[in-house]
Amino acid sequence: MDDVAVDFPDMPIILAHPSFPWQEEGCRSAQHKPNVYVDLSGWSPKYFPPILVRYANSLLKHKCCSVPTGRSFGRIAGSAISTSSISNLT
């Protein structure tokens, strides 16, 4: 993913569902590449690994988005993690 992000810096890349089973790699890519984002939809937050929750509530708070299908996923660790706007991607 890093190579693609570097080769196409103007193309937004969204790592979906939360990039299972490569959550840590996905979080690192999103942290270091300005065009990489993390989509948290597709899983219930109760199944998110602790490392993903830590990243989403801190370093990647501005790079996480969620598009729930018919319901809100709520809050994790006291912070809403689905608050980032995907309007920045266009």
Biopython code that builds the backbone (N, CA, C, O; Angstrom):
import numpy as np
from Bio.PDB.StructureBuilder import StructureBuilder

atoms = [
    (1, "MET", "N", (0.816, -1.179, 0.000)),
    (1, "MET", "CA", (0.000, 0.000, 0.000)),
    (1, "MET", "C", (0.866, 1.252, 0.000)),
    (1, "MET", "O", (0.531, 2.241, -0.652)),
    (2, "ASP", "N", (1.960, 1.213, 0.717)),
    (2, "ASP", "CA", (2.841, 2.381, 0.752)),
    (2, "ASP", "C", (3.338, 2.740, -0.641)),
    (2, "ASP", "O", (3.390, 3.916, -0.999)),
    (3, "ASP", "N", (3.702, 1.732, -1.428)),
    (3, "ASP", "CA", (4.205, 1.996, -2.776)),
    (3, "ASP", "C", (3.135, 2.655, -3.642)),
    (3, "ASP", "O", (3.432, 3.585, -4.392)),
    (4, "VAL", "N", (1.917, 2.190, -3.547)),
    (4, "VAL", "CA", (0.823, 2.779, -4.317)),
    (4, "VAL", "C", (0.580, 4.219, -3.872)),
    (4, "VAL", "O", (0.391, 5.106, -4.705)),
    (5, "ALA", "N", (0.585, 4.452, -2.563)),
    (5, "ALA", "CA", (0.374, 5.803, -2.033)),
    (5, "ALA", "C", (1.459, 6.763, -2.510)),
    (5, "ALA", "O", (1.182, 7.932, -2.779)),
    (6, "VAL", "N", (2.678, 6.279, -2.613)),
    (6, "VAL", "CA", (3.783, 7.124, -3.089)),
    (6, "VAL", "C", (3.674, 7.353, -4.591)),
    (6, "VAL", "O", (3.887, 8.470, -5.064)),
    (7, "ASP", "N", (3.346, 6.307, -5.346)),
    (7, "ASP", "CA", (3.259, 6.418, -6.800)),
    (7, "ASP", "C", (2.092, 7.286, -7.263)),
    (7, "ASP", "O", (2.153, 7.894, -8.332)),
    (8, "PHE", "N", (1.022, 7.342, -6.453)),
    (8, "PHE", "CA", (-0.168, 8.121, -6.801)),
    (8, "PHE", "C", (-0.532, 9.064, -5.652)),
    (8, "PHE", "O", (-1.544, 8.854, -4.984)),
    (9, "PRO", "N", (0.272, 10.091, -5.415)),
    (9, "PRO", "CA", (0.066, 10.955, -4.240)),
    (9, "PRO", "C", (-1.221, 11.775, -4.278)),
    (9, "PRO", "O", (-1.675, 12.238, -3.232)),
    (10, "ASP", "N", (-1.815, 11.967, -5.443)),
    (10, "ASP", "CA", (-3.047, 12.751, -5.533)),
    (10, "ASP", "C", (-4.304, 11.890, -5.431)),
    (10, "ASP", "O", (-5.416, 12.417, -5.404)),
    (11, "MET", "N", (-4.134, 10.578, -5.374)),
    (11, "MET", "CA", (-5.274, 9.670, -5.299)),
    (11, "MET", "C", (-5.554, 9.297, -3.841)),
    (11, "MET", "O", (-4.691, 8.723, -3.175)),
    (12, "PRO", "N", (-6.753, 9.618, -3.338)),
    (12, "PRO", "CA", (-7.086, 9.185, -1.981)),
    (12, "PRO", "C", (-7.225, 7.660, -1.932)),
    (12, "PRO", "O", (-7.840, 7.053, -2.809)),
    (13, "ILE", "N", (-6.657, 7.065, -0.913)),
    (13, "ILE", "CA", (-6.730, 5.626, -0.711)),
    (13, "ILE", "C", (-7.435, 5.388, 0.617)),
    (13, "ILE", "O", (-7.031, 5.919, 1.651)),
    (14, "ILE", "N", (-8.490, 4.584, 0.577)),
    (14, "ILE", "CA", (-9.249, 4.301, 1.790)),
    (14, "ILE", "C", (-9.095, 2.815, 2.106)),
    (14, "ILE", "O", (-9.502, 1.958, 1.322)),
    (15, "LEU", "N", (-8.514, 2.528, 3.242)),
    (15, "LEU", "CA", (-8.339, 1.148, 3.711)),
    (15, "LEU", "C", (-9.605, 0.757, 4.454)),
    (15, "LEU", "O", (-9.945, 1.359, 5.472)),
    (16, "ALA", "N", (-10.295, -0.240, 3.951)),
    (16, "ALA", "CA", (-11.630, -0.539, 4.457)),
    (16, "ALA", "C", (-11.688, -1.784, 5.321)),
    (16, "ALA", "O", (-10.833, -2.665, 5.226)),
    (17, "HIS", "N", (-12.672, -1.841, 6.135)),
    (17, "HIS", "CA", (-13.146, -2.978, 6.953)),
    (17, "HIS", "C", (-12.134, -3.533, 7.906)),
    (17, "HIS", "O", (-11.731, -4.673, 7.678)),
    (18, "PRO", "N", (-11.716, -2.953, 8.832)),
    (18, "PRO", "CA", (-10.598, -2.012, 8.979)),
    (18, "PRO", "C", (-9.268, -2.637, 8.577)),
    (18, "PRO", "O", (-8.387, -2.832, 9.415)),
    (19, "SER", "N", (-9.135, -2.934, 7.350)),
    (19, "SER", "CA", (-7.942, -3.514, 6.712)),
    (19, "SER", "C", (-7.510, -4.834, 7.358)),
    (19, "SER", "O", (-6.318, -5.120, 7.472)),
    (20, "PHE", "N", (-8.484, -5.620, 7.773)),
    (20, "PHE", "CA", (-8.207, -6.915, 8.399)),
    (20, "PHE", "C", (-7.498, -7.844, 7.408)),
    (20, "PHE", "O", (-7.915, -7.908, 6.251)),
    (21, "PRO", "N", (-6.488, -8.536, 7.793)),
    (21, "PRO", "CA", (-5.849, -8.645, 9.112)),
    (21, "PRO", "C", (-4.612, -7.768, 9.252)),
    (21, "PRO", "O", (-3.714, -8.080, 10.034)),
    (22, "TRP", "N", (-4.560, -6.683, 8.506)),
    (22, "TRP", "CA", (-3.365, -5.823, 8.501)),
    (22, "TRP", "C", (-3.648, -4.475, 9.145)),
    (22, "TRP", "O", (-3.259, -3.443, 8.598)),
    (23, "GLN", "N", (-4.315, -4.458, 10.291)),
    (23, "GLN", "CA", (-4.688, -3.194, 10.921)),
    (23, "GLN", "C", (-3.478, -2.335, 11.267)),
    (23, "GLN", "O", (-3.475, -1.133, 10.999)),
    (24, "GLU", "N", (-2.464, -2.931, 11.850)),
    (24, "GLU", "CA", (-1.299, -2.142, 12.259)),
    (24, "GLU", "C", (-0.593, -1.539, 11.060)),
    (24, "GLU", "O", (-0.197, -0.374, 11.092)),
    (25, "GLU", "N", (-0.430, -2.325, 9.999)),
    (25, "GLU", "CA", (0.202, -1.800, 8.797)),
    (25, "GLU", "C", (-0.638, -0.686, 8.187)),
    (25, "GLU", "O", (-0.104, 0.325, 7.730)),
    (26, "GLY", "N", (-1.951, -0.877, 8.183)),
    (26, "GLY", "CA", (-2.844, 0.146, 7.658)),
    (26, "GLY", "C", (-2.780, 1.430, 8.455)),
    (26, "GLY", "O", (-2.775, 2.521, 7.886)),
    (27, "CYS", "N", (-2.731, 1.305, 9.769)),
    (27, "CYS", "CA", (-2.626, 2.492, 10.626)),
    (27, "CYS", "C", (-1.313, 3.226, 10.384)),
    (27, "CYS", "O", (-1.282, 4.455, 10.330)),
    (28, "ARG", "N", (-0.241, 2.474, 10.240)),
    (28, "ARG", "CA", (1.048, 3.122, 9.969)),
    (28, "ARG", "C", (1.052, 3.822, 8.617)),
    (28, "ARG", "O", (1.591, 4.922, 8.492)),
    (29, "SER", "N", (0.461, 3.200, 7.611)),
    (29, "SER", "CA", (0.382, 3.845, 6.293)),
    (29, "SER", "C", (-0.424, 5.131, 6.373)),
    (29, "SER", "O", (-0.017, 6.156, 5.827)),
    (30, "ALA", "N", (-1.562, 5.083, 7.049)),
    (30, "ALA", "CA", (-2.399, 6.279, 7.183)),
    (30, "ALA", "C", (-1.687, 7.370, 7.974)),
    (30, "ALA", "O", (-1.879, 8.557, 7.712)),
    (31, "GLN", "N", (-0.873, 6.970, 8.933)),
    (31, "GLN", "CA", (-0.148, 7.953, 9.737)),
    (31, "GLN", "C", (0.915, 8.674, 8.908)),
    (31, "GLN", "O", (1.131, 9.872, 9.090)),
    (32, "HIS", "N", (1.571, 7.966, 8.014)),
    (32, "HIS", "CA", (2.715, 8.534, 7.307)),
    (32, "HIS", "C", (2.422, 8.997, 5.886)),
    (32, "HIS", "O", (3.225, 9.729, 5.306)),
    (33, "LYS", "N", (1.314, 8.598, 5.320)),
    (33, "LYS", "CA", (0.982, 8.985, 3.950)),
    (33, "LYS", "C", (-0.236, 9.908, 3.983)),
    (33, "LYS", "O", (-1.285, 9.525, 4.502)),
    (34, "PRO", "N", (-0.108, 11.112, 3.438)),
    (34, "PRO", "CA", (-1.218, 12.073, 3.517)),
    (34, "PRO", "C", (-2.455, 11.666, 2.731)),
    (34, "PRO", "O", (-3.535, 12.197, 2.989)),
    (35, "ASN", "N", (-2.340, 10.748, 1.786)),
    (35, "ASN", "CA", (-3.480, 10.356, 0.966)),
    (35, "ASN", "C", (-4.098, 9.018, 1.373)),
    (35, "ASN", "O", (-4.932, 8.478, 0.646)),
    (36, "VAL", "N", (-3.701, 8.481, 2.520)),
    (36, "VAL", "CA", (-4.236, 7.198, 2.996)),
    (36, "VAL", "C", (-5.148, 7.440, 4.202)),
    (36, "VAL", "O", (-4.771, 8.122, 5.155)),
    (37, "TYR", "N", (-6.357, 6.865, 4.140)),
    (37, "TYR", "CA", (-7.356, 7.009, 5.185)),
    (37, "TYR", "C", (-7.832, 5.633, 5.624)),
    (37, "TYR", "O", (-7.649, 4.650, 4.907)),
    (38, "VAL", "N", (-8.442, 5.564, 6.798)),
    (38, "VAL", "CA", (-8.942, 4.299, 7.338)),
    (38, "VAL", "C", (-10.454, 4.386, 7.481)),
    (38, "VAL", "O", (-10.975, 5.285, 8.141)),
    (39, "ASP", "N", (-11.150, 3.447, 6.859)),
    (39, "ASP", "CA", (-12.603, 3.337, 6.986)),
    (39, "ASP", "C", (-12.899, 2.268, 8.027)),
    (39, "ASP", "O", (-12.448, 1.129, 7.898)),
    (40, "LEU", "N", (-13.643, 2.625, 9.044)),
    (40, "LEU", "CA", (-13.908, 1.720, 10.152)),
    (40, "LEU", "C", (-15.240, 0.989, 10.032)),
    (40, "LEU", "O", (-15.618, 0.251, 10.941)),
    (41, "SER", "N", (-15.944, 1.176, 8.944)),
    (41, "SER", "CA", (-17.231, 0.500, 8.807)),
    (41, "SER", "C", (-17.026, -0.967, 8.459)),
    (41, "SER", "O", (-15.942, -1.376, 8.042)),
    (42, "GLY", "N", (-18.057, -1.730, 8.634)),
    (42, "GLY", "CA", (-18.008, -3.147, 8.299)),
    (42, "GLY", "C", (-17.753, -4.051, 9.479)),
    (42, "GLY", "O", (-17.928, -5.265, 9.374)),
    (43, "TRP", "N", (-17.349, -3.495, 10.589)),
    (43, "TRP", "CA", (-17.118, -4.263, 11.821)),
    (43, "TRP", "C", (-17.810, -3.557, 12.961)),
    (43, "TRP", "O", (-17.965, -2.336, 12.936)),
    (44, "SER", "N", (-18.220, -4.292, 13.938)),
    (44, "SER", "CA", (-18.695, -3.691, 15.175)),
    (44, "SER", "C", (-17.471, -3.273, 15.982)),
    (44, "SER", "O", (-16.510, -4.037, 16.069)),
    (45, "PRO", "N", (-17.479, -2.086, 16.573)),
    (45, "PRO", "CA", (-16.319, -1.628, 17.345)),
    (45, "PRO", "C", (-15.899, -2.576, 18.459)),
    (45, "PRO", "O", (-14.736, -2.567, 18.864)),
    (46, "LYS", "N", (-16.819, -3.393, 18.964)),
    (46, "LYS", "CA", (-16.418, -4.304, 20.039)),
    (46, "LYS", "C", (-15.400, -5.325, 19.552)),
    (46, "LYS", "O", (-14.741, -5.970, 20.368)),
    (47, "TYR", "N", (-15.258, -5.486, 18.243)),
    (47, "TYR", "CA", (-14.284, -6.425, 17.691)),
    (47, "TYR", "C", (-12.987, -5.749, 17.229)),
    (47, "TYR", "O", (-12.069, -6.427, 16.767)),
    (48, "PHE", "N", (-12.908, -4.426, 17.351)),
    (48, "PHE", "CA", (-11.688, -3.720, 16.954)),
    (48, "PHE", "C", (-10.548, -4.117, 17.880)),
    (48, "PHE", "O", (-10.737, -4.167, 19.096)),
    (49, "PRO", "N", (-9.372, -4.400, 17.335)),
    (49, "PRO", "CA", (-8.224, -4.672, 18.193)),
    (49, "PRO", "C", (-7.819, -3.400, 18.937)),
    (49, "PRO", "O", (-8.020, -2.299, 18.424)),
    (50, "PRO", "N", (-7.257, -3.534, 20.129)),
    (50, "PRO", "CA", (-6.882, -2.362, 20.930)),
    (50, "PRO", "C", (-5.963, -1.378, 20.190)),
    (50, "PRO", "O", (-6.083, -0.168, 20.380)),
    (51, "ILE", "N", (-5.065, -1.874, 19.364)),
    (51, "ILE", "CA", (-4.159, -0.964, 18.655)),
    (51, "ILE", "C", (-4.933, -0.061, 17.697)),
    (51, "ILE", "O", (-4.602, 1.116, 17.552)),
    (52, "LEU", "N", (-5.949, -0.598, 17.048)),
    (52, "LEU", "CA", (-6.767, 0.198, 16.132)),
    (52, "LEU", "C", (-7.534, 1.272, 16.890)),
    (52, "LEU", "O", (-7.644, 2.405, 16.423)),
    (53, "VAL", "N", (-8.060, 0.924, 18.049)),
    (53, "VAL", "CA", (-8.785, 1.895, 18.874)),
    (53, "VAL", "C", (-7.853, 3.020, 19.309)),
    (53, "VAL", "O", (-8.227, 4.192, 19.268)),
    (54, "ARG", "N", (-6.634, 2.663, 19.728)),
    (54, "ARG", "CA", (-5.665, 3.695, 20.150)),
    (54, "ARG", "C", (-5.335, 4.638, 19.006)),
    (54, "ARG", "O", (-5.338, 5.855, 19.188)),
    (55, "TYR", "N", (-5.053, 4.098, 17.840)),
    (55, "TYR", "CA", (-4.748, 4.946, 16.682)),
    (55, "TYR", "C", (-5.941, 5.832, 16.327)),
    (55, "TYR", "O", (-5.777, 7.032, 16.110)),
    (56, "ALA", "N", (-7.139, 5.249, 16.267)),
    (56, "ALA", "CA", (-8.331, 5.993, 15.861)),
    (56, "ALA", "C", (-8.678, 7.116, 16.832)),
    (56, "ALA", "O", (-9.241, 8.133, 16.429)),
    (57, "ASN", "N", (-8.350, 6.939, 18.090)),
    (57, "ASN", "CA", (-8.647, 7.958, 19.092)),
    (57, "ASN", "C", (-7.510, 8.940, 19.314)),
    (57, "ASN", "O", (-7.620, 9.834, 20.153)),
    (58, "SER", "N", (-6.419, 8.787, 18.575)),
    (58, "SER", "CA", (-5.291, 9.700, 18.789)),
    (58, "SER", "C", (-4.674, 10.130, 17.461)),
    (58, "SER", "O", (-5.140, 11.086, 16.841)),
    (59, "LEU", "N", (-3.648, 9.444, 17.029)),
    (59, "LEU", "CA", (-2.876, 9.862, 15.856)),
    (59, "LEU", "C", (-3.693, 9.937, 14.571)),
    (59, "LEU", "O", (-3.411, 10.771, 13.711)),
    (60, "LEU", "N", (-4.687, 9.093, 14.430)),
    (60, "LEU", "CA", (-5.463, 9.049, 13.191)),
    (60, "LEU", "C", (-6.870, 9.606, 13.340)),
    (60, "LEU", "O", (-7.729, 9.349, 12.497)),
    (61, "LYS", "N", (-7.113, 10.353, 14.383)),
    (61, "LYS", "CA", (-8.458, 10.867, 14.630)),
    (61, "LYS", "C", (-8.990, 11.631, 13.414)),
    (61, "LYS", "O", (-10.183, 11.566, 13.114)),
    (62, "HIS", "N", (-8.127, 12.339, 12.728)),
    (62, "HIS", "CA", (-8.524, 13.133, 11.566)),
    (62, "HIS", "C", (-8.492, 12.336, 10.257)),
    (62, "HIS", "O", (-8.829, 12.881, 9.206)),
    (63, "LYS", "N", (-8.093, 11.057, 10.298)),
    (63, "LYS", "CA", (-7.963, 10.262, 9.083)),
    (63, "LYS", "C", (-8.846, 9.020, 9.079)),
    (63, "LYS", "O", (-8.699, 8.151, 8.221)),
    (64, "CYS", "N", (-9.765, 8.939, 10.042)),
    (64, "CYS", "CA", (-10.678, 7.801, 10.124)),
    (64, "CYS", "C", (-12.068, 8.248, 9.702)),
    (64, "CYS", "O", (-12.508, 9.350, 10.029)),
    (65, "CYS", "N", (-12.738, 7.392, 8.986)),
    (65, "CYS", "CA", (-14.119, 7.670, 8.625)),
    (65, "CYS", "C", (-14.914, 6.381, 8.801)),
    (65, "CYS", "O", (-14.349, 5.292, 8.892)),
    (66, "SER", "N", (-16.208, 6.525, 8.845)),
    (66, "SER", "CA", (-17.073, 5.368, 8.973)),
    (66, "SER", "C", (-18.355, 5.658, 8.231)),
    (66, "SER", "O", (-18.920, 6.745, 8.353)),
    (67, "VAL", "N", (-18.807, 4.707, 7.477)),
    (67, "VAL", "CA", (-20.057, 4.844, 6.755)),
    (67, "VAL", "C", (-20.947, 3.702, 7.212)),
    (67, "VAL", "O", (-21.053, 2.685, 6.527)),
    (68, "PRO", "N", (-21.583, 3.860, 8.357)),
    (68, "PRO", "CA", (-22.402, 2.772, 8.887)),
    (68, "PRO", "C", (-23.601, 2.484, 7.990)),
    (68, "PRO", "O", (-24.139, 3.380, 7.340)),
    (69, "THR", "N", (-23.996, 1.252, 7.969)),
    (69, "THR", "CA", (-25.136, 0.850, 7.156)),
    (69, "THR", "C", (-26.371, 0.751, 8.038)),
    (69, "THR", "O", (-26.691, -0.320, 8.556)),
    (70, "GLY", "N", (-27.052, 1.857, 8.204)),
    (70, "GLY", "CA", (-28.314, 1.854, 8.922)),
    (70, "GLY", "C", (-28.242, 2.061, 10.417)),
    (70, "GLY", "O", (-29.282, 2.152, 11.069)),
    (71, "ARG", "N", (-27.043, 2.138, 10.986)),
    (71, "ARG", "CA", (-26.957, 2.394, 12.422)),
    (71, "ARG", "C", (-25.624, 3.033, 12.763)),
    (71, "ARG", "O", (-24.651, 2.917, 12.019)),
    (72, "SER", "N", (-25.601, 3.695, 13.881)),
    (72, "SER", "CA", (-24.375, 4.334, 14.347)),
    (72, "SER", "C", (-23.593, 3.344, 15.190)),
    (72, "SER", "O", (-24.173, 2.586, 15.967)),
    (73, "PHE", "N", (-22.292, 3.352, 15.036)),
    (73, "PHE", "CA", (-21.473, 2.431, 15.799)),
    (73, "PHE", "C", (-21.157, 2.953, 17.196)),
    (73, "PHE", "O", (-20.580, 2.227, 18.006)),
    (74, "GLY", "N", (-21.523, 4.200, 17.494)),
    (74, "GLY", "CA", (-21.350, 4.705, 18.845)),
    (74, "GLY", "C", (-19.951, 5.158, 19.157)),
    (74, "GLY", "O", (-19.228, 5.656, 18.294)),
    (75, "ARG", "N", (-19.582, 4.976, 20.404)),
    (75, "ARG", "CA", (-18.311, 5.501, 20.904)),
    (75, "ARG", "C", (-17.410, 4.381, 21.392)),
    (75, "ARG", "O", (-17.864, 3.335, 21.856)),
    (76, "ILE", "N", (-16.123, 4.638, 21.269)),
    (76, "ILE", "CA", (-15.105, 3.702, 21.759)),
    (76, "ILE", "C", (-14.157, 4.492, 22.641)),
    (76, "ILE", "O", (-13.728, 5.588, 22.280)),
    (77, "ALA", "N", (-13.838, 3.947, 23.774)),
    (77, "ALA", "CA", (-12.875, 4.555, 24.698)),
    (77, "ALA", "C", (-13.206, 6.010, 24.996)),
    (77, "ALA", "O", (-12.309, 6.823, 25.214)),
    (78, "GLY", "N", (-14.485, 6.334, 25.005)),
    (78, "GLY", "CA", (-14.899, 7.684, 25.375)),
    (78, "GLY", "C", (-14.830, 8.704, 24.259)),
    (78, "GLY", "O", (-15.239, 9.846, 24.471)),
    (79, "SER", "N", (-14.338, 8.359, 23.093)),
    (79, "SER", "CA", (-14.232, 9.299, 21.984)),
    (79, "SER", "C", (-14.954, 8.761, 20.765)),
    (79, "SER", "O", (-14.885, 7.569, 20.465)),
    (80, "ALA", "N", (-15.632, 9.626, 20.079)),
    (80, "ALA", "CA", (-16.281, 9.198, 18.841)),
    (80, "ALA", "C", (-15.210, 8.999, 17.783)),
    (80, "ALA", "O", (-14.385, 9.884, 17.556)),
    (81, "ILE", "N", (-15.218, 7.843, 17.134)),
    (81, "ILE", "CA", (-14.194, 7.593, 16.134)),
    (81, "ILE", "C", (-14.730, 7.730, 14.719)),
    (81, "ILE", "O", (-13.963, 7.633, 13.761)),
    (82, "SER", "N", (-16.025, 7.952, 14.567)),
    (82, "SER", "CA", (-16.580, 8.042, 13.227)),
    (82, "SER", "C", (-16.950, 9.482, 12.883)),
    (82, "SER", "O", (-17.947, 9.722, 12.202)),
    (83, "THR", "N", (-16.153, 10.436, 13.350)),
    (83, "THR", "CA", (-16.486, 11.838, 13.167)),
    (83, "THR", "C", (-15.762, 12.500, 12.014)),
    (83, "THR", "O", (-16.121, 13.614, 11.632)),
    (84, "SER", "N", (-14.755, 11.854, 11.446)),
    (84, "SER", "CA", (-14.017, 12.465, 10.354)),
    (84, "SER", "C", (-14.896, 12.581, 9.122)),
    (84, "SER", "O", (-15.693, 11.694, 8.817)),
    (85, "SER", "N", (-14.737, 13.675, 8.435)),
    (85, "SER", "CA", (-15.534, 13.891, 7.236)),
    (85, "SER", "C", (-14.803, 13.382, 6.018)),
    (85, "SER", "O", (-13.610, 13.637, 5.855)),
    (86, "ILE", "N", (-15.500, 12.668, 5.164)),
    (86, "ILE", "CA", (-14.844, 12.204, 3.950)),
    (86, "ILE", "C", (-14.907, 13.282, 2.864)),
    (86, "ILE", "O", (-14.456, 13.058, 1.741)),
    (87, "SER", "N", (-15.460, 14.443, 3.193)),
    (87, "SER", "CA", (-15.461, 15.527, 2.202)),
    (87, "SER", "C", (-14.057, 16.009, 1.898)),
    (87, "SER", "O", (-13.824, 16.606, 0.847)),
    (88, "ASN", "N", (-13.113, 15.761, 2.802)),
    (88, "ASN", "CA", (-11.728, 16.151, 2.564)),
    (88, "ASN", "C", (-11.069, 15.300, 1.502)),
    (88, "ASN", "O", (-10.010, 15.671, 0.997)),
    (89, "LEU", "N", (-11.658, 14.173, 1.147)),
    (89, "LEU", "CA", (-11.038, 13.258, 0.210)),
    (89, "LEU", "C", (-11.201, 13.668, -1.234)),
    (89, "LEU", "O", (-10.498, 13.153, -2.103)),
    (90, "THR", "N", (-12.116, 14.587, -1.514)),
    (90, "THR", "CA", (-12.329, 14.951, -2.910)),
    (90, "THR", "C", (-11.612, 16.212, -3.290)),
    (90, "THR", "O", (-11.697, 16.648, -4.438)),
]
sb = StructureBuilder()
sb.init_structure("model")
sb.init_model(0)
sb.init_chain("A")
sb.init_seg("    ")
for serial, (resi, resn, name, xyz) in enumerate(atoms, 1):
    if name == "N":
        sb.init_residue(resn, " ", resi, " ")
    sb.init_atom(name, np.array(xyz, "f"), 0.0, 1.0, " ", f" {name:<3s}", serial, name[0])
structure = sb.get_structure()
